[in-house]
Amino acid sequence: MNLFAKLSWVLGGLVLAASAHAQSSAAAPQAKVDVNKGAAQYAAVCAACHGADGNSTTPANPKLAGQHPEYLAKQLREYKSGARANAIMKGFASTLSDDDMVNISAWLATQKPKAGFAKDKELVALGERIYRGGVADRQIAACAGCHSPNGAGIPAQYPRLSGQHADYTVAQMVAFRDGVRKNSLQMNQVAAKLNDREIRAVSDYIAGLR
């Protein structure tokens, strides 16, 4: 067998192997989401901090009810891996399998989020301007472009924000700005251009969205 023939034979084998692997991967069934199991796991692991129905009453802890399940599962994986740094959440997430994360996230998505409200009348107008229109002369994009005008977000891409505790949103925006939270380059870049007053204003406005 000459060199050309040998190469053709080897390459042909590789193509067949790759094709077989792709077919077997495509045929592999995905784990079925178990919302009931997610509810039980949530009650055991998460409810103490985030509320029995995902509506946290503690301003430092986010409301999770009604959040897009893909986003929640991604955050849990990143807490577990350390891509999103939080010692408390890493401890909880480390006890969960990927299926557990998917089930919990799916259950939370079925829960009805409770409305929030803005508290600072002096800042809310500024927050609305930034959220809806951005700041053109500083190249700050409008939050509504990704999170939608009513804060509903875009499933699998951008989280739901409406009604979220302002204290929690402020903390996350500051963490993005200061490089403490590193699991969204896009948010790092946006938050880097906002000052403390603007962050408080946007966060307060988001709390009142519905």
C-alpha atoms as an extended CHARMM CRD file, in Angstrom:
* protein
*
       210  EXT
         1         1  MET       CA              0.0000000000        0.0000000000        0.0000000000  PROA      1               0.0000000000
         2         2  ASN       CA              1.5150000000        3.3140000000       -1.0300000000  PROA      2               0.0000000000
         3         3  LEU       CA              1.6370000000        6.3860000000        1.2100000000  PROA      3               0.0000000000
         4         4  PHE       CA             -1.3750000000        8.0530000000       -0.4300000000  PROA      4               0.0000000000
         5         5  ALA       CA             -3.4700000000        4.9280000000        0.0090000000  PROA      5               0.0000000000
         6         6  LYS       CA             -2.4500000000        4.6180000000        3.6680000000  PROA      6               0.0000000000
         7         7  LEU       CA             -3.3820000000        8.2460000000        4.3750000000  PROA      7               0.0000000000
         8         8  SER       CA             -6.7180000000        7.8020000000        2.6360000000  PROA      8               0.0000000000
         9         9  TRP       CA             -7.4390000000        4.6940000000        4.7230000000  PROA      9               0.0000000000
        10        10  VAL       CA             -6.5220000000        6.4120000000        8.0050000000  PROA      10              0.0000000000
        11        11  LEU       CA             -8.5310000000        9.5440000000        7.2260000000  PROA      11              0.0000000000
        12        12  GLY       CA            -11.4960000000        7.4490000000        6.1690000000  PROA      12              0.0000000000
        13        13  GLY       CA            -11.3900000000        5.6050000000        9.4780000000  PROA      13              0.0000000000
        14        14  LEU       CA            -11.2640000000        8.8390000000       11.4280000000  PROA      14              0.0000000000
        15        15  VAL       CA            -14.2670000000       10.2240000000        9.5430000000  PROA      15              0.0000000000
        16        16  LEU       CA            -16.2710000000        7.0610000000       10.2050000000  PROA      16              0.0000000000
        17        17  ALA       CA            -15.3430000000        7.1090000000       13.9030000000  PROA      17              0.0000000000
        18        18  ALA       CA            -16.2900000000       10.7560000000       14.2380000000  PROA      18              0.0000000000
        19        19  SER       CA            -19.5890000000       10.1160000000       12.4520000000  PROA      19              0.0000000000
        20        20  ALA       CA            -20.4100000000        7.1850000000       14.7040000000  PROA      20              0.0000000000
        21        21  HSD       CA            -19.6060000000        9.2310000000       17.8190000000  PROA      21              0.0000000000
        22        22  ALA       CA            -21.8040000000       12.0980000000       16.6250000000  PROA      22              0.0000000000
        23        23  GLN       CA            -24.6900000000        9.7230000000       15.9300000000  PROA      23              0.0000000000
        24        24  SER       CA            -24.3900000000        8.0250000000       19.3160000000  PROA      24              0.0000000000
        25        25  SER       CA            -24.2340000000       11.4110000000       21.0470000000  PROA      25              0.0000000000
        26        26  ALA       CA            -27.2750000000       12.6540000000       19.1700000000  PROA      26              0.0000000000
        27        27  ALA       CA            -29.1570000000        9.4810000000       20.0540000000  PROA      27              0.0000000000
        28        28  ALA       CA            -28.2980000000        9.6840000000       23.7670000000  PROA      28              0.0000000000
        29        29  PRO       CA            -31.4890000000       10.5740000000       25.6600000000  PROA      29              0.0000000000
        30        30  GLN       CA            -31.4430000000       13.6950000000       27.7970000000  PROA      30              0.0000000000
        31        31  ALA       CA            -32.3780000000       13.3950000000       31.4510000000  PROA      31              0.0000000000
        32        32  LYS       CA            -36.0430000000       14.2030000000       32.0400000000  PROA      32              0.0000000000
        33        33  VAL       CA            -36.6880000000       17.2790000000       34.1510000000  PROA      33              0.0000000000
        34        34  ASP       CA            -38.3220000000       16.3470000000       37.4560000000  PROA      34              0.0000000000
        35        35  VAL       CA            -40.0770000000       19.4320000000       38.8260000000  PROA      35              0.0000000000
        36        36  ASN       CA            -41.3810000000       17.6070000000       41.8950000000  PROA      36              0.0000000000
        37        37  LYS       CA            -37.9010000000       16.4800000000       42.8090000000  PROA      37              0.0000000000
        38        38  GLY       CA            -36.7070000000       20.0390000000       42.2260000000  PROA      38              0.0000000000
        39        39  ALA       CA            -39.3290000000       21.3220000000       44.6630000000  PROA      39              0.0000000000
        40        40  ALA       CA            -38.1720000000       18.9120000000       47.3540000000  PROA      40              0.0000000000
        41        41  GLN       CA            -34.5080000000       19.7290000000       46.8080000000  PROA      41              0.0000000000
        42        42  TYR       CA            -35.2280000000       23.4520000000       46.8490000000  PROA      42              0.0000000000
        43        43  ALA       CA            -37.1030000000       23.1470000000       50.1490000000  PROA      43              0.0000000000
        44        44  ALA       CA            -34.1990000000       21.2590000000       51.6810000000  PROA      44              0.0000000000
        45        45  VAL       CA            -31.3050000000       23.3470000000       50.3630000000  PROA      45              0.0000000000
        46        46  CYS       CA            -32.4690000000       26.8020000000       49.2550000000  PROA      46              0.0000000000
        47        47  ALA       CA            -35.7180000000       27.8670000000       50.9360000000  PROA      47              0.0000000000
        48        48  ALA       CA            -34.1510000000       29.1210000000       54.1580000000  PROA      48              0.0000000000
        49        49  CYS       CA            -32.4370000000       31.9810000000       52.3040000000  PROA      49              0.0000000000
        50        50  HSD       CA            -34.6040000000       32.4590000000       49.2200000000  PROA      50              0.0000000000
        51        51  GLY       CA            -38.1000000000       31.9090000000       50.6160000000  PROA      51              0.0000000000
        52        52  ALA       CA            -40.4320000000       28.9180000000       50.4260000000  PROA      52              0.0000000000
        53        53  ASP       CA            -41.6840000000       29.9670000000       46.9840000000  PROA      53              0.0000000000
        54        54  GLY       CA            -38.5300000000       31.6430000000       45.7020000000  PROA      54              0.0000000000
        55        55  ASN       CA            -39.6190000000       35.1060000000       46.8360000000  PROA      55              0.0000000000
        56        56  SER       CA            -36.8850000000       36.0770000000       49.2540000000  PROA      56              0.0000000000
        57        57  THR       CA            -37.8740000000       38.5760000000       51.9280000000  PROA      57              0.0000000000
        58        58  THR       CA            -34.2440000000       39.3750000000       52.7410000000  PROA      58              0.0000000000
        59        59  PRO       CA            -32.9540000000       42.2600000000       50.5570000000  PROA      59              0.0000000000
        60        60  ALA       CA            -29.4530000000       40.7760000000       50.3650000000  PROA      60              0.0000000000
        61        61  ASN       CA            -30.7580000000       37.4770000000       48.9590000000  PROA      61              0.0000000000
        62        62  PRO       CA            -32.2120000000       37.5070000000       45.4470000000  PROA      62              0.0000000000
        63        63  LYS       CA            -35.7590000000       36.6200000000       44.5080000000  PROA      63              0.0000000000
        64        64  LEU       CA            -35.5880000000       33.5330000000       42.2950000000  PROA      64              0.0000000000
        65        65  ALA       CA            -39.2580000000       32.8620000000       41.5290000000  PROA      65              0.0000000000
        66        66  GLY       CA            -40.0750000000       33.1060000000       37.8450000000  PROA      66              0.0000000000
        67        67  GLN       CA            -36.4460000000       33.3050000000       36.7820000000  PROA      67              0.0000000000
        68        68  HSD       CA            -35.4390000000       31.6840000000       33.4910000000  PROA      68              0.0000000000
        69        69  PRO       CA            -34.3820000000       28.1080000000       34.3230000000  PROA      69              0.0000000000
        70        70  GLU       CA            -31.4220000000       28.1150000000       31.9340000000  PROA      70              0.0000000000
        71        71  TYR       CA            -29.9950000000       31.1790000000       33.6740000000  PROA      71              0.0000000000
        72        72  LEU       CA            -30.4830000000       29.7260000000       37.1570000000  PROA      72              0.0000000000
        73        73  ALA       CA            -28.8650000000       26.4080000000       36.2430000000  PROA      73              0.0000000000
        74        74  LYS       CA            -25.9200000000       28.2570000000       34.6950000000  PROA      74              0.0000000000
        75        75  GLN       CA            -25.3890000000       30.2930000000       37.8600000000  PROA      75              0.0000000000
        76        76  LEU       CA            -25.4880000000       27.1860000000       40.0490000000  PROA      76              0.0000000000
        77        77  ARG       CA            -22.9060000000       25.4630000000       37.8520000000  PROA      77              0.0000000000
        78        78  GLU       CA            -20.6720000000       28.5160000000       38.0170000000  PROA      78              0.0000000000
        79        79  TYR       CA            -20.9730000000       28.7590000000       41.7930000000  PROA      79              0.0000000000
        80        80  LYS       CA            -19.9390000000       25.1090000000       41.9720000000  PROA      80              0.0000000000
        81        81  SER       CA            -17.0010000000       25.5500000000       39.5900000000  PROA      81              0.0000000000
        82        82  GLY       CA            -15.8950000000       28.8440000000       41.1270000000  PROA      82              0.0000000000
        83        83  ALA       CA            -16.5150000000       30.8420000000       37.9400000000  PROA      83              0.0000000000
        84        84  ARG       CA            -18.8750000000       32.9210000000       40.0720000000  PROA      84              0.0000000000
        85        85  ALA       CA            -17.2230000000       33.5320000000       43.4090000000  PROA      85              0.0000000000
        86        86  ASN       CA            -19.3770000000       33.2110000000       46.5230000000  PROA      86              0.0000000000
        87        87  ALA       CA            -18.2290000000       31.0110000000       49.3960000000  PROA      87              0.0000000000
        88        88  ILE       CA            -21.7410000000       30.4340000000       50.7670000000  PROA      88              0.0000000000
        89        89  MET       CA            -23.2930000000       29.5470000000       47.4300000000  PROA      89              0.0000000000
        90        90  LYS       CA            -20.3350000000       27.3900000000       46.4530000000  PROA      90              0.0000000000
        91        91  GLY       CA            -20.9430000000       25.3170000000       49.5680000000  PROA      91              0.0000000000
        92        92  PHE       CA            -24.5750000000       24.7170000000       48.6550000000  PROA      92              0.0000000000
        93        93  ALA       CA            -24.0020000000       24.2510000000       44.9210000000  PROA      93              0.0000000000
        94        94  SER       CA            -21.2230000000       21.7410000000       45.5440000000  PROA      94              0.0000000000
        95        95  THR       CA            -23.7730000000       19.3320000000       47.0340000000  PROA      95              0.0000000000
        96        96  LEU       CA            -25.8880000000       19.3890000000       43.8560000000  PROA      96              0.0000000000
        97        97  SER       CA            -25.5380000000       17.3190000000       40.7000000000  PROA      97              0.0000000000
        98        98  ASP       CA            -26.2250000000       18.8600000000       37.3270000000  PROA      98              0.0000000000
        99        99  ASP       CA            -29.6210000000       17.1350000000       37.2800000000  PROA      99              0.0000000000
       100       100  ASP       CA            -30.3880000000       18.5950000000       40.7090000000  PROA      100             0.0000000000
       101       101  MET       CA            -29.5900000000       22.0900000000       39.4060000000  PROA      101             0.0000000000
       102       102  VAL       CA            -31.8210000000       21.6260000000       36.3690000000  PROA      102             0.0000000000
       103       103  ASN       CA            -34.7000000000       20.3020000000       38.4940000000  PROA      103             0.0000000000
       104       104  ILE       CA            -34.4870000000       23.1120000000       41.0550000000  PROA      104             0.0000000000
       105       105  SER       CA            -34.2710000000       25.7320000000       38.3170000000  PROA      105             0.0000000000
       106       106  ALA       CA            -37.2470000000       24.2590000000       36.4900000000  PROA      106             0.0000000000
       107       107  TRP       CA            -39.3510000000       24.3370000000       39.6590000000  PROA      107             0.0000000000
       108       108  LEU       CA            -38.4040000000       27.9350000000       40.4350000000  PROA      108             0.0000000000
       109       109  ALA       CA            -39.4430000000       28.9600000000       36.9340000000  PROA      109             0.0000000000
       110       110  THR       CA            -42.9860000000       27.7780000000       37.7430000000  PROA      110             0.0000000000
       111       111  GLN       CA            -43.2780000000       29.9790000000       40.8290000000  PROA      111             0.0000000000
       112       112  LYS       CA            -45.0180000000       33.3340000000       40.6290000000  PROA      112             0.0000000000
       113       113  PRO       CA            -42.6800000000       36.2630000000       41.4020000000  PROA      113             0.0000000000
       114       114  LYS       CA            -43.9610000000       38.8560000000       43.8180000000  PROA      114             0.0000000000
       115       115  ALA       CA            -43.8340000000       42.4630000000       42.6980000000  PROA      115             0.0000000000
       116       116  GLY       CA            -41.3630000000       44.8650000000       44.2550000000  PROA      116             0.0000000000
       117       117  PHE       CA            -41.3500000000       48.6280000000       44.4050000000  PROA      117             0.0000000000
       118       118  ALA       CA            -38.9840000000       51.5690000000       44.0560000000  PROA      118             0.0000000000
       119       119  LYS       CA            -38.1450000000       53.4140000000       47.2640000000  PROA      119             0.0000000000
       120       120  ASP       CA            -36.1090000000       56.4700000000       46.2710000000  PROA      120             0.0000000000
       121       121  LYS       CA            -38.2990000000       58.9860000000       44.4300000000  PROA      121             0.0000000000
       122       122  GLU       CA            -35.3400000000       61.2810000000       43.7930000000  PROA      122             0.0000000000
       123       123  LEU       CA            -33.3270000000       58.6120000000       42.0170000000  PROA      123             0.0000000000
       124       124  VAL       CA            -35.9810000000       56.5960000000       40.2380000000  PROA      124             0.0000000000
       125       125  ALA       CA            -36.2880000000       59.0670000000       37.3350000000  PROA      125             0.0000000000
       126       126  LEU       CA            -32.5390000000       58.8260000000       36.7100000000  PROA      126             0.0000000000
       127       127  GLY       CA            -32.7710000000       55.0490000000       36.9340000000  PROA      127             0.0000000000
       128       128  GLU       CA            -35.5470000000       54.9780000000       34.3710000000  PROA      128             0.0000000000
       129       129  ARG       CA            -33.5490000000       57.1150000000       31.9250000000  PROA      129             0.0000000000
       130       130  ILE       CA            -30.5230000000       54.8530000000       32.1580000000  PROA      130             0.0000000000
       131       131  TYR       CA            -32.5400000000       51.6230000000       32.0590000000  PROA      131             0.0000000000
       132       132  ARG       CA            -34.6000000000       52.6490000000       29.0480000000  PROA      132             0.0000000000
       133       133  GLY       CA            -32.1900000000       54.8460000000       27.1300000000  PROA      133             0.0000000000
       134       134  GLY       CA            -28.6800000000       54.3110000000       28.4620000000  PROA      134             0.0000000000
       135       135  VAL       CA            -26.1880000000       57.1820000000       28.4910000000  PROA      135             0.0000000000
       136       136  ALA       CA            -25.2570000000       57.9500000000       24.8970000000  PROA      136             0.0000000000
       137       137  ASP       CA            -22.3290000000       60.3050000000       25.5120000000  PROA      137             0.0000000000
       138       138  ARG       CA            -20.6190000000       57.6530000000       27.6790000000  PROA      138             0.0000000000
       139       139  GLN       CA            -21.5580000000       54.7530000000       25.4430000000  PROA      139             0.0000000000
       140       140  ILE       CA            -23.6450000000       53.0710000000       28.1180000000  PROA      140             0.0000000000
       141       141  ALA       CA            -26.2400000000       50.8190000000       26.5300000000  PROA      141             0.0000000000
       142       142  ALA       CA            -29.8440000000       50.7820000000       27.7120000000  PROA      142             0.0000000000
       143       143  CYS       CA            -30.5250000000       47.9380000000       30.1470000000  PROA      143             0.0000000000
       144       144  ALA       CA            -33.8650000000       47.3570000000       28.3990000000  PROA      144             0.0000000000
       145       145  GLY       CA            -32.0370000000       46.2140000000       25.2720000000  PROA      145             0.0000000000
       146       146  CYS       CA            -31.0670000000       42.9510000000       26.9550000000  PROA      146             0.0000000000
       147       147  HSD       CA            -33.4280000000       42.7020000000       29.9190000000  PROA      147             0.0000000000
       148       148  SER       CA            -36.5360000000       43.9960000000       28.0650000000  PROA      148             0.0000000000
       149       149  PRO       CA            -38.5070000000       47.1640000000       28.8750000000  PROA      149             0.0000000000
       150       150  ASN       CA            -40.4600000000       45.4990000000       31.6710000000  PROA      150             0.0000000000
       151       151  GLY       CA            -37.4800000000       43.6000000000       33.0900000000  PROA      151             0.0000000000
       152       152  ALA       CA            -38.6640000000       40.1930000000       31.8740000000  PROA      152             0.0000000000
       153       153  GLY       CA            -35.2790000000       39.4040000000       30.3120000000  PROA      153             0.0000000000
       154       154  ILE       CA            -34.7160000000       36.9930000000       27.4380000000  PROA      154             0.0000000000
       155       155  PRO       CA            -34.8880000000       33.2500000000       28.2090000000  PROA      155             0.0000000000
       156       156  ALA       CA            -31.5490000000       31.4090000000       28.0690000000  PROA      156             0.0000000000
       157       157  GLN       CA            -29.7050000000       34.6760000000       27.4870000000  PROA      157             0.0000000000
       158       158  TYR       CA            -30.4820000000       37.4660000000       29.9570000000  PROA      158             0.0000000000
       159       159  PRO       CA            -32.0620000000       37.1340000000       33.4030000000  PROA      159             0.0000000000
       160       160  ARG       CA            -35.3850000000       38.4480000000       34.5540000000  PROA      160             0.0000000000
       161       161  LEU       CA            -34.8180000000       41.5500000000       36.7160000000  PROA      161             0.0000000000
       162       162  SER       CA            -38.2460000000       43.0140000000       37.4620000000  PROA      162             0.0000000000
       163       163  GLY       CA            -39.1040000000       43.2440000000       41.1460000000  PROA      163             0.0000000000
       164       164  GLN       CA            -35.6280000000       42.2200000000       42.3040000000  PROA      164             0.0000000000
       165       165  HSD       CA            -34.4410000000       43.6210000000       45.6290000000  PROA      165             0.0000000000
       166       166  ALA       CA            -32.5650000000       46.8560000000       44.9710000000  PROA      166             0.0000000000
       167       167  ASP       CA            -29.9470000000       45.9780000000       47.6070000000  PROA      167             0.0000000000
       168       168  TYR       CA            -29.1120000000       42.7480000000       45.7980000000  PROA      168             0.0000000000
       169       169  THR       CA            -28.9530000000       44.4250000000       42.3860000000  PROA      169             0.0000000000
       170       170  VAL       CA            -26.6640000000       47.1490000000       43.7420000000  PROA      170             0.0000000000
       171       171  ALA       CA            -24.3420000000       44.5250000000       45.2120000000  PROA      171             0.0000000000
       172       172  GLN       CA            -24.1420000000       42.6310000000       41.9020000000  PROA      172             0.0000000000
       173       173  MET       CA            -23.5720000000       45.7720000000       39.8310000000  PROA      173             0.0000000000
       174       174  VAL       CA            -20.7590000000       46.8720000000       42.1510000000  PROA      174             0.0000000000
       175       175  ALA       CA            -19.2720000000       43.3760000000       42.0050000000  PROA      175             0.0000000000
       176       176  PHE       CA            -19.3650000000       43.4670000000       38.1950000000  PROA      176             0.0000000000
       177       177  ARG       CA            -17.8450000000       46.9600000000       38.1580000000  PROA      177             0.0000000000
       178       178  ASP       CA            -15.0580000000       46.0810000000       40.5730000000  PROA      178             0.0000000000
       179       179  GLY       CA            -14.2190000000       42.8000000000       38.8610000000  PROA      179             0.0000000000
       180       180  VAL       CA            -15.2810000000       40.6830000000       41.8270000000  PROA      180             0.0000000000
       181       181  ARG       CA            -17.9800000000       38.9810000000       39.7820000000  PROA      181             0.0000000000
       182       182  LYS       CA            -16.3920000000       37.7470000000       36.5730000000  PROA      182             0.0000000000
       183       183  ASN       CA            -18.9470000000       35.4820000000       34.9260000000  PROA      183             0.0000000000
       184       184  SER       CA            -20.2960000000       38.0890000000       32.4770000000  PROA      184             0.0000000000
       185       185  LEU       CA            -17.8440000000       40.1920000000       30.4950000000  PROA      185             0.0000000000
       186       186  GLN       CA            -20.7440000000       42.1720000000       29.0510000000  PROA      186             0.0000000000
       187       187  MET       CA            -21.9180000000       43.2110000000       32.5200000000  PROA      187             0.0000000000
       188       188  ASN       CA            -18.3590000000       43.9830000000       33.6200000000  PROA      188             0.0000000000
       189       189  GLN       CA            -18.0760000000       46.4160000000       30.7230000000  PROA      189             0.0000000000
       190       190  VAL       CA            -21.4300000000       48.0870000000       31.3690000000  PROA      190             0.0000000000
       191       191  ALA       CA            -21.0260000000       48.4040000000       35.1400000000  PROA      191             0.0000000000
       192       192  ALA       CA            -17.4990000000       49.8140000000       34.7430000000  PROA      192             0.0000000000
       193       193  LYS       CA            -19.0250000000       52.9830000000       33.2880000000  PROA      193             0.0000000000
       194       194  LEU       CA            -21.5600000000       53.5760000000       36.0710000000  PROA      194             0.0000000000
       195       195  ASN       CA            -20.9530000000       55.5030000000       39.2870000000  PROA      195             0.0000000000
       196       196  ASP       CA            -22.4550000000       54.6160000000       42.6640000000  PROA      196             0.0000000000
       197       197  ARG       CA            -25.4040000000       56.9950000000       42.3000000000  PROA      197             0.0000000000
       198       198  GLU       CA            -26.2980000000       55.6370000000       38.8700000000  PROA      198             0.0000000000
       199       199  ILE       CA            -26.0870000000       52.0570000000       40.1040000000  PROA      199             0.0000000000
       200       200  ARG       CA            -28.4140000000       52.8510000000       43.0140000000  PROA      200             0.0000000000
       201       201  ALA       CA            -30.8080000000       54.6420000000       40.6540000000  PROA      201             0.0000000000
       202       202  VAL       CA            -31.0120000000       51.7900000000       38.1450000000  PROA      202             0.0000000000
       203       203  SER       CA            -31.3620000000       49.2030000000       40.9050000000  PROA      203             0.0000000000
       204       204  ASP       CA            -34.1980000000       51.0990000000       42.5430000000  PROA      204             0.0000000000
       205       205  TYR       CA            -35.9970000000       51.4980000000       39.2220000000  PROA      205             0.0000000000
       206       206  ILE       CA            -35.6330000000       47.7470000000       38.5040000000  PROA      206             0.0000000000
       207       207  ALA       CA            -37.2090000000       46.9290000000       41.8730000000  PROA      207             0.0000000000
       208       208  GLY       CA            -40.4020000000       48.6390000000       40.7580000000  PROA      208             0.0000000000
       209       209  LEU       CA            -40.6180000000       47.0720000000       37.3020000000  PROA      209             0.0000000000
       210       210  ARG       CA            -43.4870000000       44.6900000000       36.6400000000  PROA      210             0.0000000000
